């Protein structure tokens, strides 16, 4: 597993790691993708579970923490450095095994193919 993929970037949270983003809306580089059902904050194991609502037929997706580029607490939005299509093409969310290392390795392999940059860059 790639630990850096599962960590929030230092400039996203800064010193305040107590902000809970569950319920926040998620914005891809090209528009809204859903809202956060669950967020974790463990070093090397952080992720977001996003409910996409009607956008992809009510499915959920798992996003590694490193995809987060900005959090806006006033607007209750989390911005990620991925397009809607990249998120839609990710491995299917598996409710029964998404916390397991093998599943997270598969998701990590997919997201690890993309370069990481600032907001809107891929």
Backbone as a printed PyTorch tensor [residue, N CA C, xyz], in Angstrom:
tensor([[[  0.8450,  -1.1770,   0.0000],
         [  0.0000,   0.0000,   0.0000],
         [  0.8900,   1.2390,   0.0000]],

        [[  0.4550,   2.3100,  -0.6610],
         [  1.1930,   3.5580,  -0.7260],
         [  0.7060,   4.4760,   0.3880]],

        [[  1.4370,   4.5850,   1.5080],
         [  0.9460,   5.3750,   2.6360],
         [  0.6750,   6.8380,   2.2880]],

        [[  1.4960,   7.4520,   1.4430],
         [  1.2770,   8.8620,   1.1100],
         [ -0.0580,   9.0780,   0.4060]],

        [[ -0.5350,   8.0700,  -0.3000],
         [ -1.8220,   8.1700,  -0.9850],
         [ -2.9680,   8.2610,   0.0150]],

        [[ -2.7830,   7.7010,   1.1800],
         [ -3.8360,   7.6180,   2.1890],
         [ -3.6460,   8.6380,   3.3120]],

        [[ -2.8760,   9.7000,   3.0400],
         [ -2.6990,  10.8050,   3.9850],
         [ -3.2200,  12.0820,   3.3680]],

        [[ -3.7960,  12.9400,   4.2040],
         [ -4.1750,  14.2680,   3.7370],
         [ -2.9040,  15.0700,   3.5000]],

        [[ -2.9430,  15.9390,   2.5180],
         [ -1.8230,  16.8310,   2.2620],
         [ -1.7040,  17.8100,   3.4310]],

        [[ -0.4830,  18.2100,   3.7440],
         [ -0.2580,  19.1100,   4.8740],
         [ -1.0080,  20.4270,   4.7310]],

        [[ -1.1380,  20.9340,   3.5070],
         [ -1.7810,  22.2330,   3.3140],
         [ -3.3130,  22.1540,   3.3300]],

        [[ -3.8720,  20.9550,   3.4260],
         [ -5.3310,  20.8030,   3.4520],
         [ -5.8710,  21.0720,   4.8520]],

        [[ -5.2710,  20.4700,   5.8480],
         [ -5.7330,  20.6160,   7.2180],
         [ -4.8620,  21.5540,   8.0460]],

        [[ -3.5870,  21.6510,   7.7140],
         [ -2.6840,  22.4490,   8.5380],
         [ -2.6260,  21.8650,   9.9370]],

        [[ -2.7340,  22.7160,  10.9370],
         [ -2.6630,  22.2640,  12.3310],
         [ -4.0020,  21.7680,  12.8660]],

        [[ -5.1150,  22.1570,  12.2350],
         [ -6.4430,  21.7920,  12.7270],
         [ -6.9220,  20.4930,  12.1000]],

        [[ -6.6200,  19.3860,  12.7440],
         [ -7.0380,  18.0830,  12.2300],
         [ -8.2960,  17.5990,  12.9490]],

        [[ -8.9940,  18.5080,  13.6140],
         [-10.1900,  18.1100,  14.3480],
         [-11.4610,  18.3250,  13.5360]],

        [[-11.3770,  18.9730,  12.3970],
         [-12.5390,  19.2480,  11.5560],
         [-13.0880,  17.9480,  10.9670]],

        [[-14.3590,  17.6690,  11.2490],
         [-15.0090,  16.4780,  10.7070],
         [-15.7650,  16.8840,   9.4440]],

        [[-15.4270,  16.2760,   8.3090],
         [-16.0280,  16.6590,   7.0340],
         [-17.1990,  15.7620,   6.6230]],

        [[-17.6190,  14.8480,   7.4840],
         [-18.7950,  14.0200,   7.1700],
         [-19.9790,  14.9500,   6.9290]],

        [[-20.7030,  14.6980,   5.8340],
         [-21.8380,  15.5220,   5.4550],
         [-21.4900,  16.6390,   4.4820]],

        [[-20.2080,  16.9290,   4.3070],
         [-19.7900,  17.9640,   3.3650],
         [-20.0370,  17.4990,   1.9370]],

        [[-20.2470,  18.4400,   1.0250],
         [-20.3690,  18.1390,  -0.4010],
         [-18.9720,  17.9810,  -0.9860]],

        [[-18.8610,  17.1720,  -2.0290],
         [-17.5680,  16.9310,  -2.6670],
         [-17.6040,  17.4600,  -4.0870]],

        [[-16.5910,  18.2420,  -4.4250],
         [-16.4490,  18.8320,  -5.7470],
         [-15.2420,  18.2280,  -6.4540]],

        [[-15.4900,  17.5980,  -7.5990],
         [-14.3950,  17.1490,  -8.4630],
         [-13.9020,  18.3680,  -9.2320]],

        [[-12.8900,  18.2020, -10.0610],
         [-12.3700,  19.3400, -10.8160],
         [-13.3950,  19.8680, -11.8060]],

        [[-14.4040,  19.0510, -12.1380],
         [-15.4040,  19.4650, -13.1180],
         [-16.8390,  19.3990, -12.5980]],

        [[-17.0070,  19.5190, -11.2830],
         [-18.3550,  19.5930, -10.7450],
         [-18.5990,  18.7170,  -9.5370]],

        [[-19.7890,  18.8590,  -8.9720],
         [-20.1820,  18.1420,  -7.7670],
         [-20.3390,  16.6450,  -8.0340]],

        [[-19.8520,  15.8320,  -7.0630],
         [-19.9980,  14.3790,  -7.2200],
         [-20.8280,  13.7380,  -6.1240]],

        [[-21.0910,  14.4380,  -5.0420],
         [-21.8750,  13.8460,  -3.9730],
         [-21.5300,  14.4340,  -2.6330]],

        [[-21.8080,  13.6620,  -1.5680],
         [-21.5120,  14.1220,  -0.2170],
         [-20.8180,  13.0160,   0.5650]],

        [[-20.1070,  13.4240,   1.5900],
         [-19.2740,  12.4950,   2.3630],
         [-20.1190,  11.7720,   3.4090]],

        [[-20.1100,  10.4490,   3.3260],
         [-20.7760,   9.6080,   4.3300],
         [-19.8560,   9.3670,   5.5210]],

        [[-18.5710,   9.1870,   5.2250],
         [-17.6090,   8.8320,   6.2640],
         [-16.2500,   9.3870,   5.8760]],

        [[-15.5130,   9.8490,   6.8770],
         [-14.1470,  10.3200,   6.6590],
         [-13.2830,   9.8000,   7.8060]],

        [[-12.0790,   9.3580,   7.4770],
         [-11.1620,   8.8950,   8.5170],
         [ -9.9220,   9.7750,   8.5010]],

        [[ -9.2000,   9.7620,   9.6090],
         [ -8.0830,  10.6850,   9.7870],
         [ -6.8390,  10.0010,  10.3470]],

        [[ -6.7210,   8.6850,  10.1820],
         [ -5.5650,   7.9610,  10.6830],
         [ -4.3870,   8.1410,   9.7310]],

        [[ -3.2100,   8.3670,  10.2760],
         [ -2.0110,   8.5430,   9.4550],
         [ -1.7870,   7.2910,   8.6170]],

        [[ -1.6660,   7.4770,   7.3090],
         [ -1.4040,   6.3770,   6.3890],
         [ -2.6150,   5.5430,   6.0220]],

        [[ -3.7870,   5.8750,   6.5560],
         [ -4.9820,   5.0780,   6.2950],
         [ -6.2440,   5.9250,   6.1390]],

        [[ -6.1010,   7.1830,   5.7480],
         [ -7.2510,   8.0860,   5.6880],
         [ -7.9350,   8.0520,   4.3310]],

        [[ -9.2490,   8.1650,   4.3650],
         [-10.0390,   8.1310,   3.1310],
         [-11.3760,   8.8140,   3.3490]],

        [[-12.0830,   9.0100,   2.2460],
         [-13.4520,   9.5060,   2.2590],
         [-14.3420,   8.4640,   1.5900]],

        [[-15.5030,   8.2270,   2.1540],
         [-16.5360,   7.4350,   1.4860],
         [-17.5670,   8.4500,   1.0260]],

        [[-17.7650,   8.5300,  -0.2980],
         [-18.6380,   9.5320,  -0.8840],
         [-19.8730,   8.8690,  -1.4790]],

        [[-21.0210,   9.3380,  -1.0550],
         [-22.2900,   8.8890,  -1.6310],
         [-22.5540,   9.7770,  -2.8420]],

        [[-22.5770,   9.1790,  -4.0280],
         [-22.7180,   9.9500,  -5.2640],
         [-24.1610,  10.2900,  -5.5930]],

        [[-25.0930,   9.7990,  -4.7980],
         [-26.5030,  10.1080,  -5.0540],
         [-26.9050,   9.6930,  -6.4620]],

        [[-27.7060,  10.5030,  -7.1420],
         [-28.1780,  10.1260,  -8.4760],
         [-27.1070,  10.2340,  -9.5670]],

        [[-25.9760,  10.8760,  -9.2550],
         [-24.9550,  11.0740, -10.2750],
         [-24.4870,   9.7470, -10.8920]],

        [[-24.1180,   8.7670, -10.0770],
         [-23.8350,   7.4300, -10.6270],
         [-24.7280,   6.4010,  -9.9370]],

        [[-26.0160,   6.6460, -10.0730],
         [-27.0440,   5.7100,  -9.6460],
         [-26.9680,   5.3420,  -8.1720]],

        [[-26.6790,   6.3210,  -7.3390],
         [-26.7150,   6.1010,  -5.9050],
         [-25.5770,   5.2690,  -5.3530]],

        [[-24.5120,   5.1180,  -6.0840],
         [-23.3860,   4.3290,  -5.6020],
         [-22.4920,   5.1690,  -4.7040]],

        [[-21.6180,   4.4690,  -4.0080],
         [-20.6090,   5.1170,  -3.1880],
         [-19.2480,   4.8800,  -3.8300]],

        [[-18.3130,   5.7700,  -3.5110],
         [-16.9360,   5.6280,  -3.9690],
         [-16.0040,   5.8800,  -2.7890]],

        [[-14.8330,   5.2710,  -2.8590],
         [-13.7950,   5.4610,  -1.8510],
         [-12.7130,   6.3420,  -2.4630]],

        [[-12.3990,   7.4440,  -1.8000],
         [-11.3500,   8.3450,  -2.2720],
         [-10.2250,   8.4030,  -1.2500]],

        [[ -8.9880,   8.1310,  -1.6630],
         [ -7.8620,   8.2970,  -0.7380],
         [ -7.7530,   9.7560,  -0.2880]],

        [[ -7.3070,   9.9660,   0.9290],
         [ -7.2140,  11.3130,   1.5030],
         [ -6.3580,  12.2590,   0.6650]],

        [[ -5.3550,  11.7510,  -0.0100],
         [ -4.4600,  12.6270,  -0.7810],
         [ -5.1350,  13.2610,  -1.9890]],

        [[ -6.3170,  12.7880,  -2.3650],
         [ -7.0240,  13.4180,  -3.4840],
         [ -7.6550,  14.7420,  -3.0610]],

        [[ -7.7710,  14.9700,  -1.7570],
         [ -8.3590,  16.2110,  -1.2470],
         [ -7.3640,  17.3510,  -1.4070]],

        [[ -7.8070,  18.4210,  -2.0590],
         [ -6.9280,  19.5710,  -2.2780],
         [ -7.2990,  20.7800,  -1.4410]],

        [[ -8.5690,  20.8460,  -1.0080],
         [ -9.0080,  22.0220,  -0.2570],
         [-10.2890,  21.6860,   0.4870]],

        [[-10.4090,  22.2310,   1.6830],
         [-11.6310,  22.0860,   2.4690],
         [-12.1380,  23.4850,   2.7820]],

        [[-13.4090,  23.7250,   2.4860],
         [-14.0270,  25.0170,   2.7670],
         [-15.0870,  24.8110,   3.8480]],

        [[-14.7370,  25.0720,   5.1220],
         [-15.7010,  24.8440,   6.2070],
         [-16.9390,  25.7430,   6.1340]],

        [[-16.8040,  26.9630,   5.6140],
         [-17.9510,  27.8610,   5.5220],
         [-18.9860,  27.3290,   4.5230]],

        [[-18.5240,  26.8430,   3.3870],
         [-19.4150,  26.3050,   2.3500],
         [-19.7230,  24.8260,   2.5560]],

        [[-19.0160,  24.2040,   3.5040],
         [-19.1300,  22.7610,   3.7620],
         [-18.8700,  21.9650,   2.4800]],

        [[-17.7040,  22.2670,   1.8600],
         [-17.3050,  21.5810,   0.6380],
         [-15.8710,  21.0660,   0.7560]],

        [[-15.6600,  19.9120,   0.1320],
         [-14.3370,  19.3200,   0.0230],
         [-14.0320,  19.2200,  -1.4670]],

        [[-12.8880,  19.7200,  -1.8660],
         [-12.4760,  19.7020,  -3.2670],
         [-11.4340,  18.6140,  -3.4730]],

        [[-11.6000,  17.8370,  -4.5550],
         [-10.6590,  16.7620,  -4.8610],
         [-10.0480,  16.9660,  -6.2440]],

        [[ -8.8270,  16.5110,  -6.4040],
         [ -8.0880,  16.6770,  -7.6570],
         [ -8.3240,  15.4980,  -8.5910]],

        [[ -9.5850,  15.2510,  -8.8750],
         [ -9.9670,  14.1970,  -9.8070],
         [-11.1980,  14.6660, -10.5660]],

        [[-11.3220,  14.2000, -11.8070],
         [-12.5030,  14.5270, -12.5920],
         [-13.6380,  13.5600, -12.2220]],

        [[-14.8280,  13.9210, -12.6180],
         [-15.9740,  13.0340, -12.4090],
         [-15.7320,  11.6760, -13.0650]],

        [[-15.2100,  11.7030, -14.2790],
         [-14.9950,  10.4550, -15.0070],
         [-13.9540,   9.5780, -14.3070]],

        [[-12.8850,  10.1720, -13.8070],
         [-11.8720,   9.3940, -13.0860],
         [-12.4660,   8.7440, -11.8430]],

        [[-13.3240,   9.4610, -11.1580],
         [-13.9670,   8.9060,  -9.9700],
         [-14.9620,   7.8140, -10.3620]],

        [[-15.7010,   8.0520, -11.4200],
         [-16.6730,   7.0600, -11.8960],
         [-15.9790,   5.7660, -12.3430]],

        [[-14.7710,   5.8760, -12.9160],
         [-14.0320,   4.7150, -13.4150],
         [-13.2530,   3.9620, -12.3350]],

        [[-13.2670,   4.4660, -11.1130],
         [-12.5300,   3.8280, -10.0150],
         [-13.1250,   2.4570,  -9.7010]],

        [[-12.3510,   1.5970,  -9.0140],
         [-12.9010,   0.2890,  -8.6270],
         [-14.2100,   0.4570,  -7.8630]],

        [[-15.1260,  -0.4440,  -8.1210],
         [-16.4400,  -0.3770,  -7.4920],
         [-16.3090,  -0.4550,  -5.9790]],

        [[-17.0920,   0.3840,  -5.2920],
         [-17.0700,   0.4000,  -3.8310],
         [-17.6480,  -0.9000,  -3.2960]],

        [[-16.9610,  -1.4940,  -2.3290],
         [-17.4080,  -2.7410,  -1.7200],
         [-17.6390,  -2.4980,  -0.2330]],

        [[-18.9030,  -2.3620,   0.1320],
         [-19.2880,  -2.0630,   1.5180],
         [-18.7160,  -3.0620,   2.5160]],

        [[-18.6000,  -4.3250,   2.1120],
         [-18.1590,  -5.3580,   3.0470],
         [-16.6460,  -5.4250,   3.2150]],

        [[-15.8750,  -4.8590,   2.2800],
         [-14.4190,  -5.0230,   2.3940],
         [-13.6120,  -3.7380,   2.2160]],

        [[-14.2780,  -2.5690,   2.1970],
         [-13.5290,  -1.3520,   1.9020],
         [-12.4960,  -0.9950,   2.9670]],

        [[-12.6040,  -1.5730,   4.1440],
         [-11.6030,  -1.3190,   5.1900],
         [-10.4490,  -2.3140,   5.1410]],

        [[-10.5570,  -3.3060,   4.2980],
         [ -9.5230,  -4.3450,   4.1930],
         [ -8.3390,  -3.8780,   3.3580]],

        [[ -7.1130,  -4.2690,   3.7270],
         [ -5.9190,  -3.8520,   2.9800],
         [ -5.9380,  -4.2490,   1.4970]],

        [[ -6.4410,  -5.4240,   1.1630],
         [ -6.4440,  -5.8690,  -0.2410],
         [ -7.3180,  -4.9550,  -1.1080]],

        [[ -8.4810,  -4.5890,  -0.5970],
         [ -9.3560,  -3.6880,  -1.3480],
         [ -8.7030,  -2.3220,  -1.4820]],

        [[ -8.1590,  -1.8140,  -0.3930],
         [ -7.5190,  -0.4990,  -0.4380],
         [ -6.2860,  -0.5190,  -1.3490]],

        [[ -5.5950,  -1.6380,  -1.4390],
         [ -4.4700,  -1.7430,  -2.3840],
         [ -4.9670,  -1.5890,  -3.8190]],

        [[ -6.0910,  -2.2170,  -4.1320],
         [ -6.6620,  -2.1270,  -5.4830],
         [ -7.0660,  -0.6890,  -5.8110]],

        [[ -7.7190,  -0.0320,  -4.8560],
         [ -8.1040,   1.3630,  -5.0420],
         [ -6.8510,   2.2340,  -5.1470]],

        [[ -5.8710,   1.9470,  -4.3220],
         [ -4.6160,   2.6970,  -4.3460],
         [ -3.8730,   2.5560,  -5.6640]],

        [[ -3.9050,   1.3610,  -6.2490],
         [ -3.2780,   1.1620,  -7.5580],
         [ -3.9480,   2.0330,  -8.6040]],

        [[ -5.2650,   2.1310,  -8.5410],
         [ -5.9940,   2.9510,  -9.5080],
         [ -5.6500,   4.4300,  -9.3330]],

        [[ -5.8310,   4.9600,  -8.1350],
         [ -5.5810,   6.3830,  -7.9130],
         [ -4.1000,   6.7430,  -7.9640]],

        [[ -3.2440,   5.7930,  -7.6780],
         [ -1.8050,   6.0330,  -7.7200],
         [ -1.2760,   6.2660,  -9.1280]],

        [[ -2.0590,   5.9690, -10.1520],
         [ -1.6380,   6.1840, -11.5460],
         [ -1.6640,   7.6510, -11.9360]],

        [[ -2.3930,   8.4560, -11.1670],
         [ -2.5710,   9.8640, -11.5160],
         [ -1.5670,  10.7300, -10.7650]],

        [[ -1.0000,  11.7360, -11.4370],
         [ -0.1140,  12.6570, -10.7200],
         [ -0.9150,  13.5370,  -9.7740]],

        [[ -0.2680,  13.9790,  -8.7310],
         [ -0.9330,  14.8480,  -7.7680],
         [ -0.3960,  16.2520,  -7.9140]],

        [[ -1.3010,  17.2090,  -7.9210],
         [ -0.9440,  18.6200,  -8.0060],
         [ -1.9320,  19.4240,  -7.2110]],

        [[ -1.9890,  20.6990,  -7.4760],
         [ -2.9180,  21.5820,  -6.7910],
         [ -4.3240,  21.3840,  -7.3180]],

        [[ -5.2440,  22.2010,  -6.8500],
         [ -6.6330,  22.0930,  -7.2890],
         [ -6.7510,  22.2000,  -8.8180]],

        [[ -7.4570,  21.2760,  -9.3880],
         [ -7.7110,  21.3220, -10.8330],
         [ -6.5860,  20.7970, -11.6900]],

        [[ -5.5300,  20.2470, -11.0810],
         [ -4.4370,  19.7220, -11.8980],
         [ -4.4050,  18.2190, -11.8150]],

        [[ -4.0790,  17.5940, -12.9090],
         [ -3.9400,  16.1380, -12.9420],
         [ -2.7430,  15.7670, -13.7480]]])
